[in-house]
């Protein structure tokens, strides 16, 4: 009991048990929105008509959401079955090659490559989502859980706002594609590095059988 009390002492946001996860989530949401906003504007500018621009925008949004529908159940089960901090690092590492593909898509302005990258980003976010929430109860005290969830949510929405503003502004500049390319790869690397500092978290049910049924 004494060890548990010592474990949960100190400021939540400044603690090693919470800060790495907060930083990882913040840069993940920031990166998603920098890229999505940038390619949405590219797709709209490329479109021959307003209708085509609207179609591409809706298609990109749908492709980002599709993995959540298809794989959320599986992602939640995997989060319960395996050690979570390692899984988070694996998921965040996958963001780096995804963003490298995103760089190619922006520099070449290949529509199909942009849309494919958006789908992969949605897939990565699908597997990260259950992990970030299921790991919290193992690293924060019960009376801190509401605050921890609130911080994660507030950080996410701030990241969405900043990512939207950053992506909108810089992609319209003369060297915008270069700025965005550097940003999305850098943010992915920062997110992966911060994930390496998340404390280990034991599996909740190592014997769980993972189902592929959506």
C-alpha positions in Angstrom: 0.0 0.0 0.0 2.8 2.4 0.9 4.6 1.6 -2.4 1.4 2.4 -4.4 1.0 5.7 -2.6 4.6 6.6 -3.4 4.1 5.6 -7.1 1.2 8.1 -7.5 2.8 11.0 -5.7 3.6 14.3 -7.5 2.1 16.4 -10.3 0.3 14.3 -12.9 1.3 16.2 -16.0 4.9 16.5 -14.8 5.2 12.8 -13.9 7.0 10.1 -15.8 4.0 7.8 -15.5 1.8 10.2 -17.5 3.8 12.9 -19.4 5.3 10.5 -22.1 1.8 9.3 -23.0 0.5 12.8 -23.1 3.3 14.0 -25.3 2.9 10.9 -27.6 -0.8 11.5 -28.0 -0.4 15.2 -28.5 2.1 14.9 -31.4 0.1 12.0 -32.9 -3.0 14.2 -33.1 -1.0 17.2 -34.3 0.6 15.1 -37.1 -2.7 13.6 -38.2 -4.2 17.1 -38.7 -1.2 18.8 -40.3 -1.2 16.1 -43.0 -4.9 15.8 -43.4 -5.5 19.5 -43.7 -2.6 19.9 -46.1 -3.7 17.2 -48.5 -7.4 18.3 -48.4 -6.3 21.7 -49.7 -4.1 20.1 -52.4 -7.0 17.9 -53.4 -9.4 20.8 -53.6 -6.9 23.0 -55.6 -6.3 20.1 -58.0 -10.0 19.4 -58.6 -11.4 20.6 -61.9 -14.8 21.6 -60.3 -16.2 22.4 -56.9 -18.0 19.1 -56.9 -14.8 17.1 -57.5 -13.2 19.0 -54.6 -16.1 18.1 -52.3 -15.9 14.5 -53.5 -12.2 14.2 -52.7 -12.6 15.9 -49.3 -15.4 13.5 -48.3 -13.5 10.5 -49.7 -10.5 11.4 -47.6 -12.6 11.8 -44.5 -14.3 8.4 -45.1 -11.0 6.6 -45.7 -9.6 8.0 -42.4 -12.7 6.7 -40.5 -13.0 3.3 -42.3 -10.3 1.6 -40.3 -12.0 2.5 -37.0 -15.1 0.7 -38.2 -13.2 -2.4 -39.5 -10.5 -2.8 -36.9 -11.5 -1.1 -33.6 -12.8 -4.4 -32.1 -9.5 -6.2 -32.9 -7.4 -3.3 -31.7 -9.2 -3.3 -28.3 -8.6 -7.0 -27.9 -5.0 -6.7 -28.8 -4.6 -3.9 -26.2 -6.0 -6.2 -23.6 -3.9 -9.2 -24.6 -0.4 -7.7 -24.8 1.9 -5.4 -22.9 0.8 -1.9 -23.8 3.9 0.3 -23.8 5.6 -1.9 -26.3 2.6 -1.9 -28.5 2.4 1.8 -28.4 6.0 2.1 -29.5 5.4 -0.3 -32.3 2.3 1.7 -33.5 4.2 5.0 -33.3 7.2 3.6 -35.1 4.8 2.6 -38.0 3.8 6.2 -38.2 7.3 7.1 -39.5 7.2 5.1 -42.8 3.6 6.1 -43.2 4.6 9.7 -43.1 7.5 9.1 -45.5 4.9 7.8 -47.9 2.9 10.9 -47.1 5.9 13.1 -48.0 6.1 11.4 -51.4 2.4 11.9 -51.9 2.6 15.6 -51.2 5.7 16.2 -53.3 4.3 14.3 -56.3 0.7 15.4 -55.7 -0.5 11.8 -56.5 -4.1 11.7 -55.4 -4.3 7.9 -54.9 -1.1 8.0 -52.7 -2.6 10.8 -50.6 -5.8 8.9 -50.0 -3.8 5.7 -49.3 -1.8 7.5 -46.7 -4.9 8.9 -45.1 -6.2 5.3 -44.8 -3.0 4.1 -43.2 -3.1 7.0 -40.7 -6.6 6.0 -39.7 -5.4 2.4 -39.3 -2.5 3.5 -37.1 -4.9 5.7 -35.0 -7.3 2.8 -34.7 -4.7 0.7 -32.9 -3.4 3.6 -30.8 -6.8 4.7 -29.5 -7.6 1.7 -27.2 -4.0 1.6 -25.9 -3.9 5.2 -24.7 -7.0 4.8 -22.7 -6.5 1.3 -21.3 -3.0 2.1 -20.1 -4.1 5.1 -18.0 -5.8 3.2 -15.1 -2.5 1.3 -14.6 -0.4 4.4 -14.3 -2.6 6.9 -12.5 -4.4 6.7 -9.2 -8.2 6.2 -9.3 -8.8 9.8 -8.1 -6.6 11.0 -10.9 -8.2 9.1 -13.7 -10.8 11.7 -14.6 -8.2 14.4 -14.6 -5.9 12.3 -16.8 -8.6 11.6 -19.3 -9.4 15.3 -19.3 -5.8 16.2 -20.0 -5.6 13.7 -22.9 -8.8 15.1 -24.4 -7.8 18.7 -24.0 -4.4 18.1 -25.4 -6.0 16.3 -28.4 -8.3 19.2 -29.3 -5.5 21.7 -28.9 -3.4 19.5 -31.3 -6.2 19.3 -33.7 -6.6 23.1 -33.7 -2.8 23.7 -34.1 -2.5 21.1 -36.8 -5.4 22.5 -38.8 -3.9 26.0 -38.6 -0.4 24.9 -39.4 -1.4 22.7 -42.3 -3.7 25.4 -43.8 -1.1 28.1 -43.6 2.1 26.4 -44.7 0.7 24.3 -47.5 -0.3 27.6 -49.3 3.2 29.0 -49.2 5.6 28.7 -52.1 7.7 26.2 -50.3 4.7 24.7 -48.4 5.2 21.1 -49.5 8.7 21.2 -48.2 7.7 22.7 -44.8 4.9 20.1 -44.4 7.1 17.2 -45.4 9.7 18.2 -42.8 7.0 18.7 -40.2 5.1 15.4 -40.6 8.3 13.3 -40.5 9.7 15.2 -37.5 6.4 15.0 -35.6 6.3 11.2 -36.2 9.8 10.8 -34.9 9.1 12.9 -31.8 6.0 10.8 -31.1 7.9 7.6 -31.4 10.8 8.8 -29.2 8.3 9.9 -26.5 6.5 6.6 -26.6 9.8 4.9 -25.6 9.5 6.5 -22.2 6.0 5.2 -21.4 6.2 2.9 -18.4 5.5 -0.8 -18.9 2.0 -1.9 -18.4 1.1 -5.6 -17.9 -1.4 -7.3 -20.1 -5.0 -7.4 -18.7 -5.8 -10.8 -20.2 -2.9 -12.7 -21.8 -5.1 -15.6 -22.7 -7.6 -13.6 -24.6 -8.4 -14.9 -28.1 -8.4 -12.1 -30.7 -11.3 -12.1 -33.1 -11.1 -10.5 -36.6 -14.8 -10.0 -36.6 -15.4 -6.2 -36.9 
